[in-house]
């Protein structure tokens, strides 16, 4: 049973929004595996786990690079933001050699610059943000410009105001956690919103001002929350519909953008709709 959205004002005049948080914290289900043998099942599961691991390490690598730029260097002793994300990456079994390779690559490079490239789909009200971390912003923009001209799907347009930057912290639900306890903790750590993860109700997601992401994460750590991951994202203020038939073409375009050296992530306001 889902609770209605509840907005409470803390003594610090912060609004904490609890959306669809359930009192039933755990659920059970039946898992069906495809295949004709135990080996096929194992192979299928291993392939899925390898993909998930690769995706996680890609995200962690990106967060390390962003921490280097935002925190001002590759020395963890002088960059607390970098220290936090390295500790988190190692807790997720990211190899130390991988972390050291990222640090070494950025140590020998020219000073890195961070930016955002703003795009819009020509035939639809769809906006796209490309987050950039590069030692040569002109080169990165030039490569993006080449893709834009070849695709004929998008054009450059100012659209950053159509997104809100926020910090997200995803934690695992702990046995015995209650609605009241999660709410109390959210207020105390300075979160702005808290919600169950839409596609996995075994996890809670706290939202915060991106400037306070590290401090809120530390506070949740100290309260015993099991941090799965945390990141800064651009969340669209208004979503736009994209027919499922156009999804493949758009995903191919995203892949091209992500192949450009310096493009860290692609954000958009797309909502995939069937049968448009």
C-alpha positions in Angstrom: 0.0 0.0 0.0 1.5 3.3 -1.1 1.3 6.3 1.1 0.2 9.6 -0.3 2.9 12.3 -0.9 3.7 13.9 2.4 5.5 17.3 2.7 6.9 18.2 6.1 8.6 21.4 7.1 11.7 20.9 9.3 12.9 23.5 11.8 15.4 24.5 9.2 12.6 25.3 6.8 13.6 22.5 4.5 10.9 20.6 2.6 11.2 16.8 2.7 9.0 15.1 0.2 8.2 11.4 0.7 6.8 9.9 -2.5 5.2 6.5 -2.5 7.3 5.2 0.4 5.9 1.9 1.5 5.7 0.5 5.0 6.4 -3.0 3.6 10.1 -2.8 3.0 10.8 -6.2 1.6 9.0 -8.3 -1.0 9.5 -11.7 -2.5 9.1 -12.9 -6.1 9.8 -15.7 -8.5 12.8 -15.6 -10.8 12.6 -17.4 -14.1 15.8 -18.1 -16.0 15.9 -18.8 -19.8 17.9 -21.6 -21.2 18.0 -25.4 -21.6 20.6 -26.3 -19.0 22.2 -25.2 -15.8 25.3 -24.0 -17.8 23.1 -21.8 -19.9 21.6 -20.3 -16.8 24.9 -19.7 -15.2 26.3 -18.2 -18.4 23.3 -15.9 -18.7 23.6 -14.8 -15.1 27.3 -14.2 -15.4 26.9 -12.1 -18.5 24.3 -10.0 -16.8 26.6 -9.5 -13.7 29.5 -8.6 -15.9 27.4 -6.0 -17.7 26.2 -4.6 -14.5 29.8 -4.5 -13.1 31.1 -2.8 -16.3 28.3 -0.2 -16.1 29.1 0.5 -12.4 32.8 0.9 -13.1 32.1 3.3 -16.0 29.9 5.4 -13.7 32.5 5.4 -10.9 35.3 6.3 -13.4 33.2 9.3 -14.5 32.6 10.4 -10.9 36.4 10.1 -10.2 37.2 12.3 -13.2 34.5 14.9 -12.2 35.9 14.9 -8.6 39.4 15.7 -10.0 38.1 18.7 -11.8 35.6 20.0 -9.2 37.9 19.3 -6.3 41.0 20.8 -7.9 43.5 18.0 -8.4 44.5 14.4 -8.4 45.9 14.3 -4.9 43.3 12.8 -2.5 45.0 14.4 0.5 44.2 17.8 -1.0 40.8 16.9 -2.5 38.2 15.6 -0.1 35.6 15.1 -2.8 38.1 12.8 -4.6 38.9 10.9 -1.4 35.2 10.2 -0.9 34.5 8.8 -4.3 37.7 6.7 -4.3 36.7 5.1 -1.0 33.2 4.5 -2.4 34.7 3.0 -5.6 37.0 0.6 -3.7 34.1 -0.4 -1.5 32.4 -1.5 -4.8 35.4 -3.7 -5.6 36.8 -1.4 -8.3 40.4 -2.4 -8.6 43.0 -0.1 -7.2 44.9 -0.4 -10.4 42.0 1.1 -12.3 41.7 4.0 -9.9 45.4 4.7 -10.0 45.3 4.6 -13.9 42.6 7.3 -13.9 44.6 9.5 -11.5 47.8 9.0 -13.5 46.1 9.9 -16.8 44.7 13.1 -15.4 47.9 14.0 -13.5 49.9 14.1 -16.7 47.3 15.9 -18.8 46.9 19.7 -19.2 44.4 21.3 -16.7 41.0 19.9 -17.3 37.9 22.1 -18.0 34.3 21.2 -17.3 31.3 22.4 -19.3 27.9 21.6 -20.8 26.9 21.4 -24.4 23.3 22.2 -25.0 21.3 20.6 -27.9 17.7 20.3 -29.1 16.0 17.8 -31.4 14.9 19.6 -34.6 11.5 18.0 -35.0 10.6 17.5 -31.3 10.6 19.4 -28.1 13.4 17.2 -26.8 16.4 18.8 -25.0 19.8 17.2 -24.5 22.7 18.2 -22.3 26.2 16.8 -22.8 28.4 17.1 -19.7 32.1 17.6 -20.7 35.4 17.1 -18.9 38.3 17.7 -21.2 41.7 19.3 -21.6 40.7 20.7 -24.9 37.2 22.1 -25.0 37.4 23.4 -28.5 38.4 20.0 -29.8 35.5 18.3 -28.0 33.0 20.9 -29.2 34.3 20.5 -32.8 33.8 16.7 -32.7 30.2 17.2 -31.3 29.5 19.8 -34.0 30.6 17.2 -36.7 28.1 14.6 -35.3 25.3 17.2 -35.1 25.8 18.2 -38.7 25.9 14.6 -39.9 22.9 13.5 -37.9 20.5 16.2 -39.0 18.5 15.2 -35.9 19.6 17.8 -33.5 20.8 21.4 -33.4 22.6 23.6 -30.8 20.1 25.4 -28.6 20.2 26.9 -25.1 18.3 24.5 -22.9 20.2 24.1 -19.6 17.4 26.1 -17.9 15.0 23.2 -18.7 16.9 21.0 -16.2 17.6 21.1 -12.5 20.9 19.9 -11.2 20.6 17.7 -8.1 22.5 15.3 -6.0 21.2 11.7 -5.7 22.2 9.2 -3.1 20.8 5.6 -3.4 20.9 3.4 -0.4 19.8 -0.2 0.3 16.8 -0.7 2.6 17.8 -2.2 5.9 15.8 -4.8 7.7 13.7 -3.1 10.4 13.7 0.4 8.8 10.4 2.2 9.2 8.7 5.1 7.4 9.2 7.3 10.4 12.9 6.5 10.8 13.7 7.2 7.1 11.8 10.5 7.3 13.6 11.5 10.5 17.0 10.7 9.1 16.2 12.6 5.8 15.4 15.7 7.8 18.5 15.4 10.0 21.0 15.0 7.2 19.6 17.9 5.2 18.0 15.9 2.3 15.4 17.7 0.2 13.4 14.7 -1.0 13.4 10.9 -0.4 11.7 8.2 -2.4 11.7 4.5 -3.1 13.6 3.8 -6.3 10.9 3.4 -9.0 12.1 0.1 -10.5 13.5 -1.4 -7.4 11.7 -0.9 -4.1 14.6 -2.5 -2.2 16.4 0.8 -2.4 15.8 4.4 -1.2 16.9 7.5 -3.1 17.7 10.7 -1.3 17.8 14.0 -3.2 19.8 17.0 -2.2 21.4 20.2 -3.4 24.4 19.1 -5.4 26.6 21.4 -3.4 25.8 19.3 -0.3 26.1 15.9 -1.9 29.2 14.8 -0.1 28.2 16.1 3.3 24.7 14.4 3.1 26.4 11.2 1.9 28.7 11.2 4.9 25.8 11.8 7.3 23.9 8.9 5.9 27.1 6.8 6.2 27.3 7.7 9.9 23.7 6.7 10.4 24.4 3.2 9.1 22.9 3.5 5.6 24.4 1.2 3.0 25.3 3.5 0.1 24.8 1.9 -3.2 25.9 4.9 -5.3 25.7 8.6 -5.4 26.0 11.2 -8.2 25.1 14.6 -9.6 22.5 14.6 -12.4 20.5 17.0 -14.5 16.8 16.2 -14.0 14.4 17.6 -16.6 11.7 20.0 -15.5 9.4 18.9 -18.3 9.5 15.5 -20.1 8.9 15.1 -23.8 7.6 12.1 -25.6 9.6 10.0 -28.0 7.9 7.2 -30.0 9.4 3.8 -29.3 10.0 3.5 -33.0 12.5 6.4 -32.8 14.3 5.0 -29.7 16.9 3.0 -31.7 17.9 6.0 -33.8 18.2 8.2 -30.7 20.3 5.6 -28.8 22.6 5.4 -31.8 23.1 9.2 -31.6 23.8 9.0 -27.8 26.4 6.3 -28.5 28.2 8.6 -31.0 28.2 11.5 -28.5 29.6 9.2 -25.8 32.4 8.1 -28.1 33.8 11.6 -28.2 36.8 12.1 -25.9 35.7 14.4 -23.1 31.9 13.7 -23.2 31.1 12.2 -19.8 27.3 11.8 -19.9 24.2 12.5 -21.9 21.2 13.9 -20.2 17.8 14.4 -21.8 14.1 15.0 -21.1 12.9 12.0 -23.0 10.0 9.8 -22.0 9.7 6.8 -24.3 6.0 6.2 -25.3 4.7 3.2 -27.0 2.2 3.5 -29.9 2.5 7.2 -30.7 
